[in-house]
């Protein structure tokens, strides 16, 4: 399994405007084969900070996601709404347990 964690930063005045693109990205990504989890969340302390979390069954599923049409649309939409920082990290996970 591959777990993705990271964040995007947007100008605060663009958060409502980018919301429809975020919702579309989440909906289409969750429908992809191999997607176990896909979410964006607004940080409650830092305005404009959007946390990203994803889980993919394998590298092939992640690469298909990275080259999807909706990923290209998301990149264009996020740029149009002033994204000014993006940090995303992939982790290879061999197991999990409930805490």
N, C-alpha and C positions, 0 to 999 in steps of 0.2 A: 504494500500500500504506500502511496505517496501522499503526504500531508503538506499542504501549502498554508503558510501564515505570512501575513504582511499588512501593509497599509497603503492608502492613497491619501493625499492632502489636496483639498479643493478650497477655493475661496469660499468663505462662509455664505456669501450672497449667491453662490451658485448651487448650493446643496439641493434646494427644491427643484431647480431647473434640471439637474442631472438625475433626479430620482427616477423618472420613467425609464431612462436608459439603464439604470442600475437594476430596476425590477425586471426588465426584459432580459438582461444578461443573466440574472439569477434563474429566471424561469427556463430559458433555453439551455443553460449549462446543466441544471438539475435533470433535464430530460436526456442528456447525452449518455450513451453507453459507458459504463465504467465510473460514472460520477456517484460517489457515496454521500457527499456533503458539499454544499456551496452556499456561502453566505457573505453578505456585507453587513456591517453594523457601525453605527455612528458612535464615536467615543463620547462619553458623557462629561468628560473633563476638558478635552481639547476640541473646541469648535473647528469644524472643517476636516477633522481626521476621521477617515473611514477605514475600519479594520476589515481584513479579508481573511476568510478561512475556507479551505477546500480539502476534500479527500478524494483521491482517485485510486481505482483498483490497481493500475499499473502505469508504466511509462508510456505505453502505446495510447492509452486513454487520455493521458495528460497531453501528449503531443497532438492528438486529434483535436482536443479542445483548443490548444494554442494556435492551431491553423484554421479554426472554424470561421465561417462568415460572421457569426455573431461576435466573435472576439475582435475581428477587424472593425466591426461597427462600434463596439465598446471603446476601442482605442481612439477612434475618431471622435466619438461623443465626449469621452473624458477630456481629450485635448481641447475640444470646442468649449468646454465648461471650465477651462483653466487649471486642470490638474497641474500641480507644481512639485510634486514629490511622489515617488512610487518605490516602495521597497517590498519585494516579494521573495520568500525563501521556500525552497522545496526540501522536505525531509523524507528519507526513506524509513519506513516504520515496519518492524518485523512482527509486532504484536500490540495488543491493547488489553486494558482491564478497566473495570468500573472503579471509580474512586468514591 
